[in-house]
């Protein structure tokens, strides 16, 4: 089977490429310079020329809360155009199978219980990443509509919880929480900084899955794509507080300092946990516990990021 993977240089994409299961497929992994997803004609020509059997769309403009707040236009427009281009041109070119990577940011804010796939479009989005969420929702619905229109097409959206791991971004301005915290705490340790500030009260809850687990899931999903639901949450089924993450990361790094809280800073959703009932029915479970994933991620950070 020939698979076109967008976003092959990003965290999710590189974990998919690195996975041992990749040897069972012919992967097409164009870089952004080889395939500009913002260029509709380029997308059409590439798919038409290479005729993939399946497309995995893992490309996108991603970032943490600060980046989303500062650049909502970029996060909306770039992700929307890339997604619509690759999905619609796949359909036009006759690609029957498509796996679209969504995000739990697509769900409404203020849900205190585990969020099921049916919650999509039932409430107001989180303000801090609304543009990104709107783009991801639109692309997911496009996949759903294509599948509804033609029973021979199977365009499915995977909605992972927050991810972290090897190949993540670790700089403070564009990274997600776990790599940013790893970077902050490591630098505090080596520079003998004894106090680290946490945004908010640290009691917001988040679910983070090691990116290698998502890659494992995708390779299980590929031969079973026809029985996947239109949208499927992929996560752990449990979460931790922000304070918990800081504590666990500090323990792994060996940081002995203290933490303080800035209650004036935005914290995003108070809780974001995905319901994995449909995932359990599909028959898949993660392998990496949080401490194991943090250990592997910190090892990668020391070997590749911090010099």
N, C-alpha and C positions, 0 to 999 in steps of 0.2 A: 504493500500500500504506500502511495506517495502522499506525504502530508506537508502542506504549506503552514509554517509557523511564523506568525508575525510577532514582533517584539522579542526576537531570539537573543538579543543582547541585554535584555532586562532581567530582573531577578527571577520572575516566573519562567521566562523563556529559557534562561540558562540552566535552570534546574530541570526543565523538560529535556533539553539537549543532553545534559550530563547523565540523566537517568539511564541505567543499564538497559531498560526496555526500548530505548531509542534504536538499538541495534536491529530491532525487528522491523523497522520501517525505513523508508527513504525520506529523510527530512530535507525540505527546502527551507533555508534560513536566511533570507535576504536581509541585509542591513537597511537602514533608512535611506542611505545613499543609493542602494541598489533598487529599492522599491519605496517610493514616496507615497505613503498611504493617503496623503492629503491631495494627491493628484489622481482624479478619477480615471483618466485615460491610461495612466501608468498602471494603475491597479487592474483595469480591464485587460490591458495588453499582457501583463505578467501572468494572470490566471489563464488567459486564453492560450498563451504560449506553452506553459508548463503543465496544464491540465491536472491539478492535484485531485486526489480522491476525497480528501478531507482537508479542511482548514481549521487551524486553531488560532483564534484571534486573542493574543496576549499583549499586543502593543497598546500603548496609551501614554498620555501625559499624567504622571502620578506625583503625589507629594503629600506632605503632612499638613496639619491644620494651618500653620503659618503661610505656606505656599498657596493653599486654597483661598485663604482670606485675601491675600495680596493680588492674586491673578485669576479671578473668577471667569473672565472672558476667555482666557487661554484654555482653562480647564473645560469649559463648556464647548467652545468651538472646535478645538483640536480633537477632542475625544469623539464628538458627534460626527465630524466629517470623516475621520478615519474609520469609525465603526460603520457608518452608512455606506461608505465606498466599498469596503471589503465585503460586507454582507450582501449588498445589492448586486455587486458585480459577480460574486460567487454564484448567486441565483441565475443571473443572466447567462453566465458561462456554463451552467449545467452541473455545478458541483453539488452533489446530493447530501453531503455530510459536513456539518459545521459545528464546532464547539466554541462558543463565545464566552469570554471571561468577564463576568459582571463584578459587582462589589456590594458588600453589605451596606455601603453608603446609600444604596438605592432605596432602602427602607425608610418609612416615616420615623421621625424622632419621637421620643417620649414613650416608647413601649418598654415597660419594665420586665415583661416576661420574654421568653425565647420567641424570636420573630420567625413566623412561618412564611413560606413563599407567597401565600395568599394575602399577606399584608401589603404587598406592593400596590402603590397608588391609593392607599386608604387614608393617608394623612399627610401633614405638612413635613417637608424635608428639613434636615438640619441645616441651619443658615450657613454655617462655616464651610460646607462643601456642596452647596445646592447645585452649582453649575455642573460640577463633575457628575453628581448623581443624576441630573436631568439627562445628560448625554448617555450615561450607561443605561438608564431606563429605556430611552428611545431605541437604542440598538437592540436591547433584549426583546422589546415588543416587536421590532421588525423581524427578528428571528422567529418569534412566535407566529406572526402573521404569515410568513412564508411557509411554515410547516402546516398551518391550517389550510392554506390555499391549495397545497399539493401534497398528497400523502406519500409521494416518492421522495420528498425532501425532509431531512431530519436536521433542523437547526436548533440546537439546544444551548441554553445559557447556564453556566456554572456560577454560583454566587458564593465565593469563598468568604470566610471571616477575615479579619486582619491577618496579614502574613508578615513573616520576617525570616531571615536566614542568610545563607551564602549569597553573595552578589547583590546584597541590599545596598542602599545609599546610607552613608553614615554621617554626612555633614548636617549641621544643626538646622540649616535653613530649608532643605528640601526632603529630609528624611522623615520616615514614620517614627512612632514613639520608641520602639525597642532599640533600633540601631542608634537613634539619637541619644538615648539614655546610656547605652553602652559607651558611646564616644564621650559623653559628658563625665560619666563616672570614672572612666579610665584616665581621662585628662586631669580630673580632680585628684585622683590617686597619685599620679606621677608628679603633679605640681604642688602636692601637699595642701590642697584646698579642703578645708574641714567642714564646709557647709554648702549644700546644694539646694537650689530652689526648685520646687515642684509647682507647676501651674495648678491653681485651684486647690481643693482640699485633699485631693488624691483618692477620694472615695468613689469616683466614677469607675465603672467596671468595663473591661474590654476582654475580648476573646482573640488570642493570637495563635496562629497555627504555623508550624515550621514549613517553609516553602517546599522542601523535599517531599513532604506528605502530599501536598497538592499535586505535584508531578506524578507521584505514585497513583493518585486517584485518577488523573487524566488518562494514564495508560490502561487503567482498568475500565474506564468509560468508553474508550475508543471502540473496542469490539462489541460493546453493549449499548451503543448510542441509540439504537432504535427503541430500547425500553427505558431510556432516561425520560423523566418528565420534562416539560417545556423549560422549567426553571428548577434548579436544585441547589439547595444550600449545602456547602461543604465546610464543616467546622469540627470543633471538639465536643460541643454540647455542654461546656462549662466555661466560666470566665474567672478573672481575677481583678482586684482593684489596681489602680495606678500605683498606689503605695506598695502593693505586693510585688509588682514588676520591679520597682526601684530596689526593694529589699533583696529579691532573688538575684538581680543583676549585680548589686553591690557585693553579695556573698560570693558570687562566682569570680568577680574581679579582685576581691580582697580589699575592698574599700572600707575604712573604719570610721569615716566621718558621719555627719548628721545631715538631716533634711529639714527644710523649712517650706512653708506653703505661701504662695502669693494668691490670695483670694480674689484679686482684681482681674486676673487673667482668664480668658475663655477656656472652657474645658470640653466643648462639644456635647455630644449626647451623654447623659448620665449612665446609660447602659446600652450595650449593643451586643446581643447574644443571639446567634441564629438557631432556629429549631432544626434539629437534624433527624426528625422522624422519617422523612422520605429517604434520607441518606441511609439510615439504618435498614430500611426496607430494601434498598439497593444492595446492601451487604458489604459496606466498606467502613473501616475505622482507621484513624490515624495511628502512627507508630511512635512518634517522638513526644515524650512528656516535656513540659516547659523547661525544666532544669537541664534536660539533655539538649534541647534545641538551643538554649542560651549558651551552653558550654561550646557547642559546635560553632555557633555564630561568633562568639568571642575569639575562638581559635582562628577563624577565618579573618576576623578584624586584625588580630595581631600579625598574621602572616601576610596580609595583602593591603591593608589600609594604613595602619599606624606604623610609620617607619622612623 
